Amino acid sequence: MASKSTVSTTIQLLGKLDPSVAKVFDKAQSLASKAGSGIGKAMSAGFKVAGTAAKAFGAAVAATTAYAVKLGTEYQSASGQIAAATGATGAELEGLQSVMQEVYGGNYGDSMEDVASAVATVKQQMQGLSNEGLQSVTEGAFVLRDTFNYDISESVRAANALVKNFGIDGDEAMNLIAAGAQNGLDFSGELLDTISEYSGQFAKVGIDADQMFQIMQAGADSGAWNLDKVGDAIKEMSIRVVDGSETTAAGFAALGMDADVMAQKFAAGGESAQEAFSQTISALASMEDPVQQNIAGVNLFGTMWEDLGPEVVTQLASITDEAYAAGDELSNMADVKYDNLGDAVQGLKRSF
């Protein structure tokens, strides 16, 4: 996680503080070579590759053998946690263990058991991920936890809702969540719950994942007092526009539209539903008589129109085909978040 510049600076600083660390490192290398075991050979190879840079960490490497034993114990415990939590055996379990090692080696998580728990959580909630996808989503969940204090289970649940309802991949889902949090969508502390609860409702009216976030952003920027109300407004509308009730018919009639025709458009889903959604909101926004606008709004949105008001609801049609998230939010966030001396030392320690 730490940038190359941070690691380089760390090495230079430690080397200047204690030039004698090279001697300690050489002794540790000799002990590792004599061990003769697989661990000893791996350490020896690691030492040779690390070369001069690794010598700066001699003081820490002096305790390599004890650390390896401790790490081995943690690894066994963490592997048991993954096996118990997922029911995985054989090759599947080996794959999960490999993911755990990669995530831990990348300096994510507080401990190996913390990483194991996260890997198991992602595995449980997001079925069908490749090992690479599992690793990426797990690492993203850690970045969100460390940056926004998001519970890993909750962020993964929200990401899974985006994947299932909009057909995007796990990386895109996690980046959308990160972008939303960066842009203030969690102003009421409901971003993850809103995504989990209302993604399906947005999809019903032809809205894709990027547009869902655009609509939530429009609602937040135009004065919604909590994000849940924006999601609830879309839910209420998605139910009413196809219910065939007299109330709905009156609402569409006030907009100069035929309720049966609009219901068919919404029921068709996809681009048809999205077009019908935009037409409905735009027509509401263009009504000049506030009384009639209020009646039509209540007929189509119920109490959500009253809760949000025309200022918010009429902004919900301001969607485009542009991507809400650039796709590298989590990567950039990690570069900034973990670019410090402590993480650099910890990351190199885990690499050894």
N, C-alpha and C positions, 0 to 999 in steps of 0.2 A: 504493500500500500504506500509506503513512504517513497517519495520521489528519489531519483538518482542523486539529485543535488543534496538532499537531506542526508542520505546515506554517506555520500562522499564527505560532507562536512563533519558528520559524526566520527568517521574514521580519522580524519585529520585532527580533530579535537582530542580524541582519546590518545592518539599517538603522541601529541605534544605534551599531554598531561603526564604520561607515564611511558617513557621510551623503553623501559625494561620489560614491557609486556611481551616483547618478542621472545625473550628467554622462557617465560612461562608458557607461551604458545608452543615453542619447540619441545618442551618437556611433555606437554599434553599430547602433542602429535606422536611422540615416541611411545607413550603409554598406549595410545590408541592403536598404533601399528602392532605392538606386541600382543595385544588382546587376541588377535587371530580369529575372532568371531566375525560373523557378518556385520555386526554393529561396528566392530573395530575397523574393519576394512572400509566400510562406508564412511566412517569418520576420517580415516586416513585420506581417502580419496577427496573428501570434502575439504580437508585442510590444504592439500596440494593445489586444488583448483582455486581456493580462496586466496592463497598466496600472501602477498604483502598486506593486502587490505585486511585479511582475517587476523593478522598479528596484532592489530590494534585492540582486539578483544581477548587478549590472552588471559586477563584476570577472570573473565567469565568462562573461557574455555577450560581453565584449570579444573573446573568442577564438572567437566563434560560427562564423565563416567556416571557420577551420581545423578546428573540430570537425565541421562539416557535411561537409567533404571526407573526413575520417577516417571518419565515420559512413557516408558513401556507399560507401566502399571495403569497410567491414565488411558492409554490406547486400548488396553484390554477392557477396562470399565466402559469406555465410550463405545466400543464395538458391541459390547453386551447391551448397552442402551439402545443402539440402533436396531439390533436384532430383535429385542423384546418389543420395541415400539412399532416396528413395521412388519414383523413376522418373516423377514427376508432370510433366506438361507443360500448356501452354495454360491454360485456365480453372482446372483443378485446382491447378496450381502457383501461380497468382495467389491462389487462396483460401488456400493454405498460407502464402504470403508475408504475406497480410493477418493471419492468425493470429499469425505470428511478430512482426509489428509491434505488434499489440495486447498480446501478452505482454511484449515488451520495453518498450513504452511504459508498461506497468503496473509496471515496475521489478522484474520477476522475472529471475532468471538473472544470471550474472556478466558476460556479454557477449552480443552479438547472435548470435555463432556458438554459444554455449552454449544459447541459446534455440532456435536452428535445430535443433541436435542433439536437444533434448528434444521439439520438435514432431514431428520425423521419427520418433523412437522411439515416441511415442504413436500416430502414424499407422500405423506398421508393426504394432504389437501390438493395437490396438483398431480393427478395421475397422468402417466404417459410421457413424462419428461425424460429426455436423454440424460445421461450423466453430466454432459456439458451444460445442459439447461438447468439441471438440478443444482449444480455448483453455482451458476450465474445468479439464479433466483435467490439462493441461500445467501450469497455474498451481498446481493442487493438488500435483502431483508436486514442484514446486520448494519449496513450503511444507514438505512432508514431508522433503525433502532438507536444507533449511536448519535444520529443527527437530530431526530425529531422525537425520540423516546417512544417510538411506535413499538408495540408488542409484536413480536415476530409472527405469532399465530394470526393476529388481526390483519397485519399488512399482507400476509400471504393469502388470507381468505379474500381480501379485497382484490388482490391481483388475480386470483382464480375466478372471481366473478367477472372480471373484464375479459379474461381468456375465454370463458364459456359463452358469454353473451355476445361477444363481438368478434370472436375468432382470431384474436391477435395472439402473439406468443408471450411467454412469461417475461422476457426482457423488456418488451414494449410496455407491458402492463406495469412493471415496477418503475420504469422511467416516467410514465404518465403520473403515477402517484408521487414520485419525487418532484416532478415539475409542478404539480398541483400544490404540494406543500410549500415549495419555494415561492409560489405566486400568491400565497395567503389563503388558499381554499380551506385550510383547517382553522379558520378564524373562530369557529364555534365549537371546535373539538369534535367534529362529526364527519370528517372527510372519509375515513375508512369505512365507517358504518353506512354512510350515504352511498358509497360505491357498492358495497356488498348488498345493500337492500334494494337499490333502485336501478342497477345496471340493466336488469331485464326489462324494466318499464321504459327506459330510454330506447332500448333495442326495438320494442314493440312499435314505436312511432317512427322507425326508420333512421334513428340517430346512431352514428357509429361512435367508437370510443373517443376519438379526438373531438368530435362535435359535442359529446356529452360533457367533456371537460370545458369546452368553450361555453356551453350553456351554463354550467355551474359557475364559471368565472364571470359571465355576464350578470348572473343573479347576485353574486357576491359584490361585484363592482357597483351595481345599481341599487344596493341597499337592503338586500335580504338579511333579516336579523339572525337567521341561522341557515346552514346549508341544507339541512334536512327538509326544510320547507320547499326548496327548489325541486328536490327529488320527488317530494310528495305531490307537488303541482303537476309534474309530468305523469306521475302514476294516476292521479285523479282524472286527468285529461284522457289518458290512454284507455281508461275504463269507460268514461262517458261517451266518447266519440263513436263507440261501436255498440252502445247498449240499446239503441232504438227507442229511447224514451221520448216522451213529449217535451220534457225539459231540454234535452239535447237538440231536438228538432227546432225548438224555439230559439235556442242559442245560435244555431247555424242560420236560421231564417233571418235573424237580426243582422247577420253578416252578409246576407244575400246569397247564401249557399243552400244546397239541397242536402239534408242530413243523410239520406240514403246513399247518395253519390259519395259523400265524404266518408261515410262508414266503410264503403267498399274500398276506397283508396287507402284508408288506414289499415283495414284488414289485410290488404295485399302485402303490407310490409315493405321493407327495402326503400328504394327510391320513391315509390308511389306514396308510402306513408310519410316519408320525409318531406315531399312536396306538399302534401296535405297539411302537415304540421306547420310549415312555413307560411302557407296561405292563410291558415286560421289565425296565427299570431299576428301576421301583417295586417289582416283585416280588422282585428281587434284594435291594433295600434292606430289605425287610420280613422277610427270612429270619432267624430267631433263632439257628439252629445255625450257628456260624461255619465248621465243617468242611464242611457241606453247601453253605453259601453259596460257599465257596471252590471246591468242585468244580463247581458250576453256573457260577460266574464264569469259570473256566478253560475250561469247555466252550464257552462263548459268546464269550469275548474272547481266548482263548489266553494267550500270555505277557504280553499287555498288562494283563490282570487282575493278574498277579503284579507287574508293573512299577509299576502305579499304586496297586494295593491297593483294597479295598472303600471306604475313606474317600473316595477320589476318584471312582471309577466310579459309585458310588451317588448322587453329586451331579449327574451329567450329565443327569438328567431334570428338573432345576429350570429349565425354560424357560417363557416366557410369550409372549403376543402383543404385548408392548410393544416399542417400537423401542429398539435398543441405542444408536444414534447419533441425536442431535437433528437433524442435517442441516446445522448451521451451524458445525461444529467447525473446519473449515479456514478459514472466513472470520474467525471469532473469533481463531484462532491467528495468522493473518496480521496482524490489527489489533494484536495484542500484540507479535508478533515484530518487526514493521517500524516500530513507533511510536517512532522515535528521530531525532535530528538528522541523522545521516549518511544514512539512507535518505530523509529528506525532501528533502535537497539533491540526492541522486542522482536521485530521482524527478522533480523539477522540471527537472533538467538533461536528462533523457531526453525529457520532454514538449516542451521547446524543440526 
